[in-house]
Amino acid sequence: MKVDVKTLDGTKMSAASATQPVGSALRIAPAFVATAVDDDAGVETTLEAHYAPQRGRYVITTIINRAIADEFNEDRLKHTAPQAIVQTAIPRCVALQLDDSPGASWTTIADLTSNDGRIIPPWMAEAVVKRGIKDERWQVIEILYGTAALADLPPVKLIAAELNIPERTASDWIQKARAAGWLTGLTSNVGRPAHG
């Protein structure tokens, strides 16, 4: 599924669009418009979502489906899968700095995402699971947790899959990252409990 993500004023989404601080090291776009085209079904779906601080995630406020072909699938027109569109859009709406030096540039999570769909590169995942790597680990936990929580996905499962660690370890690391002052403003009620 190809998804086009823009700001509310129609500008292509970029790291510069992520202006709202979330957590200790992330910035997000306050809102976005995402359009997905399903050529096989002949249906285009456009949705608008806004970050809701009280919920700690994006909330869909508008969904519009329209037929874009003479022969379109009426069932697909009536029943959309907005969660898949949001999941695809969010990495383009979340930005971070990979370098903490003054004036370092911001990059989106989508810019980090590899061709195989992983959010963080394998070398980064391998580095943060080593003993003694605390702040770097918590930063990666915040990136992954934030990406999942903002999309209303289970953070424990995403972190476990991305870092190739057991879900119990992922849950423990989430708790420790939060206790260390990370994950501020990010909450999730999805999946396995992780105290936040």
C-alpha positions in Angstrom: 0.0 0.0 0.0 1.4 3.4 -1.0 0.6 6.1 1.4 1.1 9.8 0.8 1.5 11.9 4.0 1.1 15.6 4.3 0.6 18.3 6.8 -2.8 19.9 7.2 -1.8 22.7 4.9 -0.9 20.2 2.1 2.9 20.3 2.5 4.8 17.0 2.1 5.6 15.6 5.6 9.2 16.1 6.6 11.3 16.2 9.8 10.7 20.0 9.7 7.0 19.3 10.1 7.6 17.6 13.4 7.4 20.6 15.8 5.7 19.2 18.9 8.1 17.7 21.5 7.1 14.3 22.8 9.1 12.1 25.2 12.6 13.4 25.9 14.1 13.2 22.4 11.3 13.0 19.9 9.3 15.6 18.0 6.1 14.8 16.1 3.8 16.5 13.6 0.8 17.8 15.5 -1.5 16.4 12.8 -1.3 14.8 9.4 -3.4 13.9 6.4 -2.6 10.5 4.8 -3.9 9.2 1.5 -3.7 5.6 0.5 -4.6 4.3 -3.0 -5.7 0.7 -3.5 -5.5 0.3 -7.3 -6.8 -3.3 -7.2 -10.0 -2.2 -5.4 -10.2 1.1 -7.2 -10.5 2.9 -3.9 -8.7 5.9 -2.4 -8.8 6.5 1.4 -7.8 9.8 2.9 -7.7 10.3 6.7 -6.8 13.1 9.0 -5.3 12.4 12.4 -4.3 14.7 15.3 -2.0 14.1 18.2 -4.1 13.9 21.5 -1.7 14.5 24.4 -4.3 13.2 26.9 -4.3 9.9 25.0 -0.6 9.9 24.1 -1.3 9.0 20.5 -2.7 10.1 17.2 -6.5 10.1 16.9 -8.3 9.8 13.6 -10.8 12.6 13.1 -11.8 12.2 9.5 -12.0 9.3 7.0 -13.0 9.7 3.4 -13.3 6.9 0.9 -13.9 7.4 -2.8 -14.0 5.3 -5.9 -11.2 6.1 -8.3 -12.1 3.6 -11.0 -15.2 2.6 -12.9 -15.0 -0.9 -11.7 -14.4 -0.6 -7.9 -14.9 -2.9 -5.0 -18.0 -1.7 -3.1 -17.1 -3.6 0.0 -13.7 -2.0 0.2 -15.3 1.4 -0.3 -17.6 0.8 2.6 -15.0 -0.8 4.9 -11.6 0.8 5.2 -8.6 -0.3 7.2 -7.5 3.1 8.7 -5.2 1.6 11.3 -2.9 0.2 8.5 -2.7 3.7 7.0 -1.9 5.3 10.3 0.8 2.7 11.0 2.4 3.5 7.6 2.1 7.3 8.1 3.4 7.7 11.6 7.1 7.0 11.0 7.0 10.0 8.6 5.6 12.2 11.4 8.1 11.4 14.1 11.6 13.0 14.1 14.7 12.7 16.2 18.3 13.8 16.3 20.9 11.1 15.9 23.6 13.4 17.1 23.2 15.6 20.2 25.6 18.3 19.1 24.3 21.8 18.8 22.6 22.4 15.5 22.3 18.7 14.6 19.7 18.0 12.0 16.5 16.2 12.6 15.5 13.0 10.7 12.2 11.1 10.5 11.8 7.6 11.7 10.9 6.7 8.1 14.3 7.9 7.1 15.8 5.3 9.4 13.4 2.5 8.4 15.1 -0.1 6.2 13.7 -1.8 3.1 12.7 -4.8 5.1 10.4 -2.7 7.3 12.5 -2.5 10.4 12.3 0.8 12.1 15.9 0.9 13.4 19.0 -0.5 11.5 20.3 -3.9 12.6 23.6 -2.4 13.8 21.7 -0.1 16.2 19.6 -2.9 17.5 22.7 -5.0 18.2 24.4 -2.1 19.9 21.6 -1.4 22.4 21.2 -4.9 23.6 24.8 -5.0 24.9 25.4 -4.6 28.6 26.2 -1.1 29.9 24.6 0.8 27.1 21.9 2.6 29.1 21.1 6.0 27.7 21.5 4.8 24.1 19.2 1.8 25.0 16.6 4.1 26.5 16.7 6.4 23.5 16.0 3.4 21.1 13.3 2.2 23.5 11.7 5.7 23.3 11.9 5.7 19.5 10.3 2.2 19.2 7.8 2.8 22.0 6.8 6.2 20.6 6.3 4.8 17.2 4.1 2.0 18.5 2.2 4.1 21.0 1.4 6.9 18.6 0.0 4.4 16.2 -2.0 2.6 18.9 0.1 -0.6 18.4 1.5 -2.9 21.2 4.9 -1.4 22.1 6.2 -4.5 23.8 5.7 -6.6 20.7 7.4 -4.1 18.4 10.4 -3.6 20.8 10.8 -7.4 21.2 10.7 -7.9 17.4 13.0 -4.9 16.5 15.6 -5.8 19.1 15.2 -9.6 18.9 14.6 -9.9 22.7 11.9 -11.6 24.7 8.7 -9.7 25.4 9.4 -9.9 29.1 12.8 -8.1 28.6 11.1 -5.5 26.4 8.5 -4.9 29.1 11.2 -4.5 31.7 13.2 -2.1 29.6 10.1 0.0 29.0 9.6 0.3 32.8 13.3 1.1 33.3 13.3 3.7 30.5 10.2 5.4 32.0 11.8 5.4 35.5 14.9 7.0 34.0 12.8 9.9 32.7 12.3 8.7 29.2 8.8 8.2 27.5 7.3 11.4 29.0 4.0 12.0 27.3 3.9 8.6 25.7 1.4 6.0 26.9 -0.1 2.9 25.5 -3.0 0.8 26.5 -2.4 -1.8 23.8 -0.9 -5.2 24.2 0.9 -6.6 27.2 1.0 -4.3 30.3 4.2 -2.3 30.6 3.1 0.2 33.3 2.4 3.1 31.0 
